[in-house]
Each structure stands twice: as C-alpha cells, then as structure tokens.
Amino acid sequence: MSVTMNPDFAAPHIAILGGGPGGYEAASVAASLGARVTIVERAGLGGSAVLTDVVPSKTLIATSDLMTRVEEASAALGLRLASGTGDSLKRSDLRADLRIVNDRLLGLARQQSEDIRAGLEAQGVRVVLGSGRLVDGSVIEVVTVDGTERIEADAVILAVGAHPRELPTARPDGERILNWAQIYSLEELPEELIVVGSGVTGAEFASAYNGLGCKVTLISSRDRVLPGSDTDAAELLETVFTRRGVRVLSRSRAEAVERTEDGVVVTLGDGTKVTGSHCLLCVGSIPNTDGIGLEQAGVAVSESGHIKVDGVSRTSATSVYAAGDCTGVLALASVAAMQGRIAVAHILGDQVTPLNLNHVASNIFTSPEIASVGASEADVASGRIAGDIVTLRLKSNARAKMRNTTDGFVKIISRKGSGTVIGAVVMGSNASELIFGLAMAVEQKLHVDDVANTYAVYPSLSGSLSEAARRLHVHM
C-alpha cells in the first residue's frame, strides 16, 4: 500500500509519544508513507518491550531452555561426560553464570534499541529524547536535557506503555524484593526464588529460573497456573513444573512480602508464611497515563487508567490516537504494533482494517512453550461457537521422538459444518514458530483440507499440524 501526497500540500506531521512497539512501528510506517514524524521517548527506542521486558526475559529464557533440554535429553541422546566416567549429564554438571547471562541480555536489549533508532532516523524520523505531555490534542510539550520544547502536529499517537504494578505491602527494593524490570540486576542465582503471580509473566519466570537451576516456589491465587489459557496446556505445564521441582501453591494469595536479614518472607492470606532468598512480583501492570495531560486534551480513560480507543485506535479527542499497553486492549507487542500501524493508516487515509483480536497469535515462553490463536476449546464447550476439535500429542511425532520431546500437543479447532480453521493451540518446543501457519489459516479462513494438503517436511514437528488437520476432514 502507498499514499500519494498532493504536491500542493505539505506532508502531515505526526507526533508520537512513546517509543515502544506501538510507537516505533507507527513512526516507521508513517515515514514510509510520506508523513513528517517526530517520536518522543524518555528511556530509549523500543520502550519496556525491548529494554526491560520482552527482549531481556526471552533472552534469559533461551539460556534456561537450552539447559533444560540438554539435561532432560542427555541420557536418551547418548550425551556423556568427557571425563570418561560414562555418566550422562545432570543438572549439577551445568551451571548458569547469571552475571554473564544478564550482561548479555541487557547488551542485546541496548543493541536492539540502538538498531530501532538507527532504522527510524534512516527513514527521516526525528527522535527526541525526553519526557512529554499533551498540552492539547495537537501539541506535545517535551522536557529534554536542553530545556523545554513544544511539538505541534496534525495528529498525535500516544504509545506510553505501562509499568509493573506493586502491592502496598510488598514494595520492591531492587535487591531481595524485585519486579520484572529489576530482576536483571542480580549477579548470582537466587537460592530460592518465590514468584508471586501465576499469569504469563509469573509462569515464564518460574520456568526460566527453574531451568537455570534455582529452587522456585510459584504462588497462584487461582486454581491453577495460567488462568484463562487453554486448560489442557495449563494442566500439562503444571505437571511439568511439578516433575521439575517447582512448588506451586494454588489458591494462595500473597498479602505481604517482607525482607529479612538474609532473605524474604511472604505472608499468605491464611497466615501461612513462605520463606525464600528472593521474591519476584508478577502482579500485573499499570498504564503510564498519569500526569501526561490526557484530561485537558479531552482524552477519556477507563477506571483502570487505560486510554479508551476504538477499532482504528482513535481516542475520544480529535486527532489523538493511542496504541499499546496504555490502551489495555491486549498486552502484546504484536498488538501494540498493529494498533500503531492502524492509527497511521487512518490518519493518512490509507486502507484500514479495524483491529481484530480474534486473529491474534500469542505465545507463552515457558518450557515447553504454549502458543494459541483464534477460538478456544472453552468457546466450543460453552456453546458460543459450534466447532470440531482434534488434539494430537507430540509424543507420537517422529521428530519429537528423535529430540526426546515428550511434553506437548497440537490442537486445531474447525467450524462445524464448513471445516474452516477458527482456532489452534500448540504446546511444545518452538510452539511460537509453529503457530504461524495456523494463524495464517485462521486469518485467511482456510479449510482444514487446505492445511492437511500442504506438504510438510518429514520428519518435522510441523507434520503434526497437517496430521491434526487431516483428522478434521469431513467426508462429503
């Protein structure tokens, strides 16, 4: 797509407040379509997704996952110690140097941020480092190291992100009590890490630190880990956690976290006290919308402080749009980026397709990973959607056997009657990569036979995608 600007008119100026995925994707697309673009960011391009959240955590998980796979597969794959003892590798033979791991992940985050900035500047985007706030719907006031600057624009996109939520009775100190932005300051592996919160972030860190060799206790206020996720996947993950030594305390709400002389004490709702060396709080996030001039600009927010937007990212204020975690739509970098691209398309009069959350592919980076897209089995069970479901365990897959992969499955949901692919779940190694083909099937409304009749490499994990689809074939 492209927009041809009338040469008799100046290119519209789009000002973007926030340099995370919603902001930098919007800036890149706007610049490619001929707009003048200024992006304001206070910490660094990429926002928390690149600097303190997604990139660092997934880099940490890469190290942990490798250690887990080596340990669990060494005996079956014939890996032995070079000392000649004949023993297979054990967890005690592997050690993660957390200082090196954290130095690497923070370095990668900085490099990614620098690459994003360089890419935007190469497109002609003006990058302003500073803290900004709306003066009205078309003006951003920015405080930089050099003073104050007013940026006037034809349209404004707010992509200000969110920060970790804290509990009044559990204030992070950056040493023993940590949030997910502070944990990379650790130089040594915790003796025992207590993770409060069993949502996606809590489950990922519990999985990662367990894989690195740390004793982990996961405190969940719900009946199981990953509430709201596919039930089969969540139950299997909890089974894997138990097998690997993670202690899961279900239906246990953390009321307070206190630092002791050599560790922490977490007090639960029933008065039980759980001790450990460190505590990681994963209890959600709060949008960065306070004090940025939203009210005076006429931008409506919800009770939680999230900016209200419609399907094309418009706020309640004329010419003001919003994208990303500050909108509370769905806290995924891919959704933030899509919201930003949609906003630009609407501003510039390009072809616009409103945001469709039914087609969002997401992944939980535990070990094994859990990826999903579209309709869920819960949707079918509740009667909201009429669908057929096939689940195929990966332990029957030839490539999985070769890699000693025993945990995981492929689940495909098709619309009853038509056979159109409407949803899927993949659990296993590299599920984040495997889900793309099924996400495309959902987005393009492909029939299960279209997936089944597409050649898959043999042997491969992707072969289970076509096999599951084949089992949904309806004889006509």
FENSULNOR-V326830 format. One record per helix or strand. SS is the DSSP state (~ for helix, > for strand). FROM is the first residue (numbers start at 1). TO is the last residue. Records with the same first field share a line. If there is no record, write none. Layout:
# FENSULNOR-V326830
SS: FROM-TO  FROM-TO
This chain:
# FENSULNOR-V326830
>: 13-17  36-41  80-80  88-88  126-129  131-136  139-144  147-152  155-158  162-164  167-167  170-170  177-179  192-196  215-219  247-249  254-259  264-268  273-276  278-281  285-287  301-301  307-307  314-314  320-322  361-364  369-374  387-393  409-415  420-428  447-447
~: 21-32  47-51  54-77  91-93  98-122  183-185  200-211  231-243  294-297  325-327  333-348  357-359  377-381  394-396  398-402  431-443  448-452  463-470
